Amino acid sequence: GIEDLNFVVKVDPSNVKAHYYKGEAYFKQDEFEKSIKSYSNVITYDDAFYDAYLKRGMAYAESDKCKKAEADFKVFNRHSRESKFAFYYRGICQIKLEKYDYAKEYLTYAIELDKNYAEAYSLRGMVKTIDEDYEDALKDLNKAIKLEPELGEAHHYKGVCYYYLDAYQKGLDFLDKALKLKHLEADTYYYKGRCLEKLRKHKDAVLCFDQAIQVDRKHIDSYNYRGNAFMKLGDNEAAYKEYEKCMAIDSEYYKAYNNRGIIRGYRDENDGAMKDYNKALELNPECWQAYSNRGNLYLSHYNNYEAALDDFMRLAWIRPDYPSPYERIGDVYMEMFQYEEAAEAYSLYMEINKSNPRIFLMRGRALLNTMDVAGACDDFKTAIEMGYSGALFEYKENCQ
């Protein structure tokens, strides 16, 4: 085909159909630059050949030239709004530009034009996954798989959704299905590794991160989580090397600094650990893990209660649904003999989680020091009823 078309164009350079078919042939072979050139020749000789704008826009989109693609799609859509491909590829461009609301809008137009457009359902499901709208994403992904059972990317994103919904075994099942369908993306191996990690299968997780890195040597998250898996397997030296590989790929990858700080803490390299936590927070002021780790380091090695308290309060502000920082805040206030503040912190913990008997014991001790004996005894009794034997002594000493 292409050789014959080249001959036609050589004989008749203005043969619009020959240039158009060349563009189609190159597009099917993923030779997008050549495809763009051929469609541009069509437009040069006939600027009212609107289908060439559509096809050139598609080739621009595949080449990550989204501004040029969008310009072509706008020309095409002024004359026709009946092509699902125009809206589908406009959706792709909006995803690449990280304009996800526009992407969903265009993909919805594509679906309205073809209710059986599996790829559009799958891509819209992907966008909803990025938006963390996992339940709604699953509806689109299920529809895509119903229409096209072997659509690997839809199985992949179902696996990702289930990972973020804490359904790790389901996530693993769909990610395995995606791999069987030859969706051999680095992210698929990566999320499979994350599911295995959550299922405490750390050796298997390492193998998945290995495979992700084989596909993409700069898949930084896989190096980071391979390091985490090594740490959980007790191989801190291997973990340390993984975090340094992350830094070699991207010196501003904050997670690696936080995690290397943990290893340095294990080595009693406390100043180095502090430096790493500071760097993680410089790069990402909302890295709650670094606030937690740095706060614990302030307490355990520097006896700096004020700095630790500040870190735990920042952690509580970033993760208001997370009870642990309130326990740490309460414990620090107890060390500082600020019992009313300690009792308040433990109460905030209980608003999120009332199943921890230690919190009742500690609030009881705080209340006892504020002379609220009745409140303290109620808390000691609750802790005992929850099976916390350490509260029995406090109850006998202060409440009988």
C-alpha positions in Angstrom: 0.0 0.0 0.0 2.4 2.8 1.0 4.8 2.2 -1.9 1.9 2.4 -4.3 0.6 5.5 -2.7 4.1 7.1 -2.8 4.1 6.4 -6.6 0.7 8.0 -7.0 1.8 11.1 -5.0 5.0 11.3 -7.1 3.0 11.3 -10.3 0.3 13.6 -8.9 1.5 15.6 -5.9 -1.9 17.1 -5.3 -3.8 13.8 -5.1 -5.7 14.4 -1.9 -7.0 10.8 -1.5 -3.5 9.3 -1.9 -2.1 11.6 0.9 -5.1 10.7 3.1 -4.7 7.0 2.7 -1.0 7.4 3.3 -1.9 9.1 6.6 -4.2 6.2 7.5 -1.6 3.6 6.7 1.1 5.4 8.8 -1.3 5.8 11.7 -2.1 2.1 11.8 1.7 1.4 11.9 2.1 3.9 14.8 4.2 6.1 12.6 2.5 9.3 13.8 4.9 11.9 12.6 4.6 10.5 9.0 0.9 10.3 9.5 0.7 14.0 10.5 2.8 15.0 7.5 0.4 13.1 5.1 -2.7 14.6 6.6 -1.1 18.0 6.5 -0.6 17.6 2.8 -4.3 16.8 2.5 -5.2 20.0 4.2 -2.7 22.0 2.1 -4.4 20.9 -1.1 -8.0 20.9 0.3 -8.6 22.8 3.5 -12.3 21.8 3.5 -11.3 18.1 3.8 -12.5 18.1 7.5 -11.9 14.4 8.1 -8.2 15.1 7.7 -8.3 17.5 10.6 -9.9 14.8 12.7 -7.3 12.2 11.7 -4.4 14.6 12.1 -5.7 15.6 15.5 -5.7 11.9 16.5 -2.1 11.5 15.4 -1.1 14.7 17.3 -2.8 13.3 20.4 -0.9 10.0 20.1 2.3 12.1 19.7 1.5 14.1 22.9 1.1 17.3 20.9 -2.2 18.1 22.5 -2.5 21.8 21.8 -2.2 21.1 18.1 -4.6 18.2 18.4 -7.1 20.3 20.2 -6.9 23.0 17.4 -7.6 20.3 14.8 -10.5 18.8 16.8 -12.1 22.3 17.1 -12.0 22.7 13.3 -13.5 19.3 12.8 -16.2 19.8 15.5 -17.3 23.1 14.0 -18.5 21.1 11.0 -19.4 17.8 12.6 -20.2 16.6 16.2 -21.0 13.1 15.1 -17.6 11.4 15.5 -17.0 9.5 18.7 -13.3 9.4 17.8 -13.0 13.2 18.0 -14.4 13.3 21.5 -12.5 10.2 22.6 -9.2 11.7 21.5 -10.1 15.1 23.0 -10.6 13.2 26.2 -7.1 11.6 25.8 -5.6 15.0 25.4 -7.4 16.5 28.4 -6.0 13.6 30.5 -2.5 14.3 29.3 -3.1 18.0 30.2 -4.4 16.8 33.6 -7.8 18.5 33.0 -9.8 15.6 34.2 -13.2 17.2 34.3 -13.0 18.2 30.7 -11.7 14.6 29.9 -14.8 13.1 31.5 -17.0 15.5 29.6 -15.6 14.6 26.2 -15.6 10.9 27.0 -19.2 11.1 28.0 -20.0 12.7 24.6 -18.2 9.8 22.9 -20.3 7.3 24.9 -23.5 9.2 24.0 -22.6 8.7 20.3 -21.9 5.0 20.8 -23.3 3.3 23.9 -21.1 0.2 23.1 -17.8 2.1 23.0 -15.8 -0.1 25.5 -12.6 1.9 25.3 -14.4 5.2 26.2 -16.0 3.6 29.3 -12.6 2.2 30.2 -10.9 5.5 29.8 -13.6 7.4 31.7 -13.2 4.8 34.5 -9.5 5.5 34.5 -10.2 9.3 34.9 -12.6 8.6 37.8 -9.9 6.4 39.4 -7.4 9.3 39.2 -10.1 11.5 40.8 -10.4 8.9 43.6 -14.1 8.3 42.7 -13.5 4.5 42.9 -17.1 3.3 43.2 -18.2 5.2 40.1 -15.1 4.2 38.3 -15.9 0.6 38.8 -19.3 1.1 37.1 -17.6 2.3 34.0 -14.9 -0.4 34.1 -17.5 -3.1 34.6 -19.4 -1.8 31.5 -16.2 -1.8 29.5 -15.4 -5.4 30.4 -19.0 -6.5 29.7 -18.7 -5.0 26.2 -15.1 -6.2 25.7 -14.0 -8.9 28.2 -10.4 -8.9 27.1 -9.8 -5.2 27.5 -6.6 -5.4 29.6 -6.6 -1.8 30.7 -10.1 -2.0 32.2 -9.0 -5.0 34.3 -5.9 -3.1 35.3 -7.9 -0.1 36.6 -10.4 -2.3 38.4 -7.4 -3.8 40.2 -6.2 -0.3 41.1 -9.7 0.7 42.3 -9.9 -2.3 44.6 -6.4 -1.6 45.9 -7.5 1.9 47.0 -10.8 0.4 48.4 -8.6 -1.9 50.6 -9.9 -5.0 48.8 -6.4 -6.3 48.1 -7.2 -9.8 47.1 -9.8 -8.6 44.6 -7.3 -6.0 43.3 -4.7 -8.8 42.9 -7.2 -10.9 40.9 -7.9 -8.2 38.4 -4.3 -7.1 38.0 -3.4 -10.8 37.3 -6.1 -10.9 34.7 -4.7 -7.7 33.1 -1.3 -9.3 32.9 -2.7 -12.5 31.3 -4.3 -10.2 28.7 -0.8 -8.9 27.9 -1.4 -5.6 29.6 2.3 -5.7 30.7 2.6 -2.2 32.0 5.0 -1.2 34.8 2.1 0.2 36.8 0.3 -3.2 36.6 3.2 -5.0 38.2 3.6 -2.1 40.6 0.1 -2.3 41.9 0.2 -6.1 42.1 3.3 -5.6 44.3 1.4 -3.1 46.5 -1.5 -5.5 46.9 0.9 -8.3 47.9 2.6 -6.0 50.3 -0.7 -5.2 52.0 -1.4 -9.0 52.2 2.0 -9.3 53.9 3.5 -11.3 51.1 6.7 -9.2 51.0 8.9 -11.6 49.0 6.3 -11.9 46.3 5.9 -8.1 46.3 9.7 -7.7 45.7 9.4 -9.9 42.6 6.6 -7.7 41.2 8.5 -4.5 41.8 11.5 -6.2 40.0 9.2 -6.8 37.0 7.9 -3.3 37.1 11.5 -2.0 37.0 12.4 -4.3 34.1 9.6 -2.7 32.1 10.5 0.8 33.2 14.0 1.4 34.6 12.9 4.8 36.1 9.7 3.6 37.8 10.6 5.4 40.9 7.7 4.2 43.1 8.7 0.6 42.5 12.2 1.2 43.8 10.7 3.0 46.8 8.2 0.2 47.7 10.8 -2.5 46.9 12.8 -0.8 49.6 9.9 -0.9 52.0 9.4 -4.6 51.3 13.1 -5.2 52.0 12.7 -3.3 55.2 9.8 -5.5 56.3 11.9 -8.5 55.4 14.6 -7.2 57.8 17.1 -6.4 55.0 17.7 -2.7 55.9 20.9 -2.5 53.8 19.0 -3.5 50.6 16.3 -1.0 51.6 18.8 1.8 52.0 20.2 1.2 48.5 16.7 1.3 47.0 16.0 4.7 48.5 19.3 6.0 47.2 18.3 4.7 43.7 15.2 6.8 44.0 17.2 9.9 44.8 19.5 9.2 41.8 16.4 9.2 39.6 14.7 12.2 41.2 16.5 14.2 43.9 13.2 15.7 44.9 11.4 12.4 45.6 10.4 13.1 49.2 9.3 9.6 50.1 12.8 8.2 49.7 14.2 10.8 52.2 11.6 9.9 54.8 12.2 6.2 54.4 16.0 6.5 54.4 15.5 8.5 57.6 13.9 5.4 59.2 16.9 3.2 58.2 19.3 5.8 59.7 17.3 5.8 62.9 17.7 2.0 63.1 21.5 2.6 62.7 21.4 5.2 65.5 22.5 7.8 62.9 20.0 10.2 64.5 21.4 13.5 63.1 21.3 11.9 59.6 17.8 10.7 60.2 16.7 14.2 61.3 18.3 15.7 58.2 16.3 13.3 56.0 13.0 14.0 57.7 13.7 17.7 57.4 14.4 17.2 53.7 11.2 15.2 53.1 9.2 18.0 54.7 11.0 20.7 52.8 10.0 18.9 49.6 6.5 18.1 50.8 5.2 20.0 53.8 2.2 17.6 54.0 4.3 14.4 54.3 2.5 13.2 57.5 4.8 10.1 57.9 7.8 12.5 58.2 6.1 14.5 60.9 5.4 11.3 62.8 8.9 10.0 62.5 10.5 13.3 63.3 8.3 13.8 66.3 9.2 10.4 67.6 12.9 11.2 67.1 12.6 14.5 68.9 11.2 12.6 71.9 13.4 9.5 71.9 16.8 11.1 71.2 16.6 14.9 71.7 14.1 15.2 74.6 12.6 18.1 72.8 8.9 18.0 73.9 7.9 21.2 72.3 9.2 20.3 68.8 7.7 16.8 69.1 4.3 18.3 70.1 4.4 20.7 67.2 5.1 17.8 64.8 2.3 15.7 66.2 -0.1 18.6 66.0 0.8 19.2 62.3 0.2 15.5 61.7 -3.2 15.7 63.4 -4.1 18.7 61.2 -3.1 16.8 58.0 -4.8 13.6 59.0 -7.8 14.6 61.1 -9.3 11.1 60.7 -6.2 9.4 62.0 -6.3 8.8 65.8 -2.6 8.0 66.4 -1.3 11.6 66.6 -3.8 12.4 69.4 -2.3 9.6 71.5 1.2 11.0 70.9 0.0 14.5 71.7 -1.6 13.3 74.9 1.5 11.4 75.9 3.7 14.4 75.4 1.4 16.6 77.4 1.6 14.0 80.2 5.4 14.3 80.1 5.0 18.0 80.4 2.6 17.8 83.3 -0.1 19.5 81.3 -2.9 17.2 82.3 -6.0 19.1 81.1 -4.5 19.3 77.6 -3.5 15.6 77.8 -7.1 14.6 78.7 -8.5 16.7 75.8 -6.1 15.0 73.4 -7.1 11.5 74.5 -10.8 12.6 74.2 -10.1 13.6 70.6 -8.6 10.2 70.0 -11.8 8.6 71.4 -14.0 10.5 69.0 -12.3 8.5 66.2 -11.6 5.2 67.9 -13.1 4.0 71.2 -11.7 0.5 71.1 -8.2 1.2 72.5 -8.2 0.5 76.2 -4.8 2.3 76.7 -6.4 5.6 75.8 -9.0 5.1 78.6 -6.2 4.3 81.1 -4.2 7.4 80.0 -7.1 9.8 80.1 -8.0 8.4 83.5 -4.5 9.2 84.7 -4.8 12.7 83.2 -8.2 13.3 84.8 -6.9 12.0 88.2 -4.2 14.8 88.1 -6.9 17.4 87.4 -8.8 16.1 90.5 -11.6 14.7 88.4 -11.6 11.4 90.4 -15.0 10.3 89.3 -14.1 10.7 85.6 -10.8 9.0 86.1 -12.4 6.0 87.8 -15.0 5.7 85.0 -12.1 5.5 82.5 -10.1 3.0 84.6 -13.2 0.8 84.9 -13.8 0.9 81.1 -10.2 0.0 80.4 -10.5 -3.0 82.8 -13.7 -4.1 81.1 -11.9 -4.0 77.8 -9.3 -6.4 79.2 -6.5 -3.9 80.0 -5.0 -5.4 83.1 -2.7 -2.4 83.6 -5.7 -0.3 84.7 -6.6 -2.6 87.6 -3.8 -1.2 89.8 -5.0 2.4 89.2 -8.6 1.5 90.0 -7.7 -0.2 93.2 -5.4 2.6 94.3 -7.7 5.5 93.5 -11.3 4.3 93.2 -11.9 1.8 96.1 
